[in-house]
Amino acid sequence: MTTRLPRVGIAGIHGHGASHVRTALELVRDGRAELAAVADPRPTEADLLGGAAAGVAVFTGAEAMIAEADLDIVVLSTPMHTHLPLSRAALDAGVHVLLEKPPTPTLADFRELVAAGLAADRAVQIGFQSLGSAGIAAVRDLVAAGAVGEVRHYGALGTWLRSEAYWTRAAWAGRRTLDGLPVVDGAVTNPLAHATATALAIAGATGESDVSAVRLDLYRANDIEADDTSSLVVELVDRPPVAAALSLTAPRRSEPAVTVEGTAGRIVYWYTLDLVQLFEPGAAIPITSVHARTGLLANLVDHVAAGAPLLVPAASTGGFMRVLEAVRMAPAPTPIAAEYVARVDSDAGTGAVAPDGPHRVVDGIEAWSERVVREGRTFAELGAPWAR
Ligand SMILES: NC(=O)c1ccc[n+]([C@@H]2O[C@H](COP(=O)([O-])OP(=O)(O)OC[C@H]3O[C@@H](n4cnc5c(N)ncnc54)[C@H](O)[C@@H]3O)[C@@H](O)[C@H]2O)c1
């Protein structure tokens, strides 16, 4: 705990990091934290810092900020290959860390990260923001109360679209390795990582030792190394498995969800909306509830200032890291034959033409994905024509 307002520094403020800056400025306005510094090799526009620019030190790298800015908390929203070295630098300096997901590119690095946090007696919170929702406990409570009967399996469903340009926007985009180092930037491990992490949390399988095996079925429709059209079944110790269908090759962006398939009902948890729907057999409409969410930076500030329990300590993402490691070690994803892939320049849901050009769509991906989570089998096991 600290006696001053926690001093926050944010590394990587363009891209996703801009949202951390906005959150930090809200905490400043509420008198809960101080935004002490930001760091990025790309220039920082004063606009990004709102009216607070005058008091915020600006660095061109996280390393110098950690060494010089007298921080209590650092947010690391930088590319994945920097996560372990920058976390280590912060922990060595006695600074608590909010580290963006996925935590690290390998399971060995993850174990080092967890050990470094313990050795330094500092918090390492992982940026799976959906895990800050009370919706997760609400779903677990429904299951424990027998609302769906016996659980057959859990599901993680994500059908999004990404333009061809998305995969060329950064050197590490869509890569399995870069300059010989693992980066693992596919649908399962990066854009839709939240779906699997949330399903594992609902299943209560957060630790590394809760996962017994991972059955992968990975494909790609884009000219990339990593997977963009993926299904998998995660076998868990002493509980039913998680079946996931996670694709960036759908005709439209649909809301992602975690499901619980039971013998006497079904739960759909819309995890970006904190919204739970319980479908009871024979009922015309689901029972719906919406739950509160705690921001992970706010939670870390409260942890540092007043000892609040951490919502997403690094060790609680061990189950997800087992999935990431399986993807990393798996053979390269299978290319989908051109006859099953269309090139489309608008979102079928909104009709909007994508400003950054066309995206690829896999034949029937939405229906096959829904079957994966309903039936608990992979695309190949279900017999999708492009899956072989
Ligand atoms: N939680 C979420 O929903 C979510 C969403 C998107 C991205 N992310 C994660 O956030 C991280 C960043 O992703 P992104 O898409 O914003 O990447 P990005 O490449 O768009 O942005 C990363 C930023 O970090 C900066 N940077 C690189 N090295 C740095 C260093 N040593 N010090 C300071 N700044 C440095 C870059 O200049 C860039 O501005 C990744 O781990 C990604 O998976 C999380």
Ligand as a Chemical Component Dictionary entry (heavy atoms), coordinates in Angstrom:
data_LIG
# 
_chem_comp.id                   LIG 
_chem_comp.type                 NON-POLYMER 
_chem_comp.pdbx_formal_charge   0 
_chem_comp.three_letter_code    LIG 
# 
loop_
_chem_comp_atom.comp_id 
_chem_comp_atom.atom_id 
_chem_comp_atom.alt_atom_id 
_chem_comp_atom.type_symbol 
_chem_comp_atom.charge 
_chem_comp_atom.model_Cartn_x 
_chem_comp_atom.model_Cartn_y 
_chem_comp_atom.model_Cartn_z 
_chem_comp_atom.pdbx_ordinal 
LIG N1  N1  N 0  -7.414 -5.679 -23.920 1  
LIG C1  C1  C 0  -7.780 -5.468 -25.173 2  
LIG O1  O1  O 0  -8.964 -5.489 -25.515 3  
LIG C2  C2  C 0  -6.734 -5.198 -26.204 4  
LIG C3  C3  C 0  -7.107 -4.674 -27.449 5  
LIG C4  C4  C 0  -6.088 -4.421 -28.387 6  
LIG C5  C5  C 0  -4.763 -4.701 -28.074 7  
LIG N2  N2  N 1  -4.466 -5.239 -26.849 8  
LIG C6  C6  C 0  -3.064 -5.561 -26.490 9  
LIG O2  O2  O 0  -2.358 -4.344 -26.254 10 
LIG C7  C7  C 0  -0.994 -4.509 -26.636 11 
LIG C8  C8  C 0  -0.665 -3.440 -27.693 12 
LIG O3  O3  O 0  -1.455 -3.699 -28.843 13 
LIG P1  P1  P 0  -1.776 -2.572 -29.938 14 
LIG O4  O4  O 0  -2.708 -3.207 -30.906 15 
LIG O5  O5  O -1 -2.131 -1.297 -29.292 16 
LIG O6  O6  O 0  -0.331 -2.457 -30.616 17 
LIG P2  P2  P 0  0.261  -1.240 -31.461 18 
LIG O7  O7  O 0  1.472  -1.779 -32.150 19 
LIG O8  O8  O 0  -0.832 -0.594 -32.253 20 
LIG O9  O9  O 0  0.667  -0.198 -30.327 21 
LIG C9  C9  C 0  1.715  -0.469 -29.446 22 
LIG C10 C10 C 0  2.344  0.845  -29.030 23 
LIG O10 O10 O 0  3.458  0.557  -28.182 24 
LIG C11 C11 C 0  4.526  1.411  -28.563 25 
LIG N3  N3  N 0  5.773  0.814  -28.080 26 
LIG C12 C12 C 0  6.487  -0.201 -28.623 27 
LIG N4  N4  N 0  7.576  -0.456 -27.872 28 
LIG C13 C13 C 0  7.555  0.413  -26.822 29 
LIG C14 C14 C 0  8.406  0.655  -25.717 30 
LIG N5  N5  N 0  9.528  -0.080 -25.495 31 
LIG N6  N6  N 0  8.073  1.643  -24.857 32 
LIG C15 C15 C 0  6.961  2.396  -25.041 33 
LIG N7  N7  N 0  6.117  2.210  -26.078 34 
LIG C16 C16 C 0  6.412  1.231  -26.954 35 
LIG C17 C17 C 0  4.378  1.539  -30.058 36 
LIG O11 O11 O 0  5.067  2.679  -30.590 37 
LIG C18 C18 C 0  2.872  1.661  -30.213 38 
LIG O12 O12 O 0  2.437  3.002  -30.102 39 
LIG C19 C19 C 0  -0.861 -5.943 -27.161 40 
LIG O13 O13 O 0  -0.462 -6.791 -26.112 41 
LIG C20 C20 C 0  -2.288 -6.265 -27.595 42 
LIG O14 O14 O 0  -2.565 -7.650 -27.606 43 
LIG C21 C21 C 0  -5.409 -5.476 -25.923 44 
# 
loop_
_chem_comp_bond.comp_id 
_chem_comp_bond.atom_id_1 
_chem_comp_bond.atom_id_2 
_chem_comp_bond.value_order 
_chem_comp_bond.pdbx_ordinal 
LIG N1  C1  SING 1  
LIG C1  O1  DOUB 2  
LIG C1  C2  SING 3  
LIG C2  C3  SING 4  
LIG C2  C21 DOUB 5  
LIG C3  C4  DOUB 6  
LIG C4  C5  SING 7  
LIG C5  N2  DOUB 8  
LIG N2  C6  SING 9  
LIG N2  C21 SING 10 
LIG C6  O2  SING 11 
LIG C6  C20 SING 12 
LIG O2  C7  SING 13 
LIG C7  C8  SING 14 
LIG C7  C19 SING 15 
LIG C8  O3  SING 16 
LIG O3  P1  SING 17 
LIG P1  O4  DOUB 18 
LIG P1  O5  SING 19 
LIG P1  O6  SING 20 
LIG O6  P2  SING 21 
LIG P2  O7  DOUB 22 
LIG P2  O8  SING 23 
LIG P2  O9  SING 24 
LIG O9  C9  SING 25 
LIG C9  C10 SING 26 
LIG C10 O10 SING 27 
LIG C10 C18 SING 28 
LIG O10 C11 SING 29 
LIG C11 N3  SING 30 
LIG C11 C17 SING 31 
LIG N3  C12 SING 32 
LIG N3  C16 SING 33 
LIG C12 N4  DOUB 34 
LIG N4  C13 SING 35 
LIG C13 C14 SING 36 
LIG C13 C16 DOUB 37 
LIG C14 N5  SING 38 
LIG C14 N6  DOUB 39 
LIG N6  C15 SING 40 
LIG C15 N7  DOUB 41 
LIG N7  C16 SING 42 
LIG C17 O11 SING 43 
LIG C17 C18 SING 44 
LIG C18 O12 SING 45 
LIG C19 O13 SING 46 
LIG C19 C20 SING 47 
LIG C20 O14 SING 48 
# 
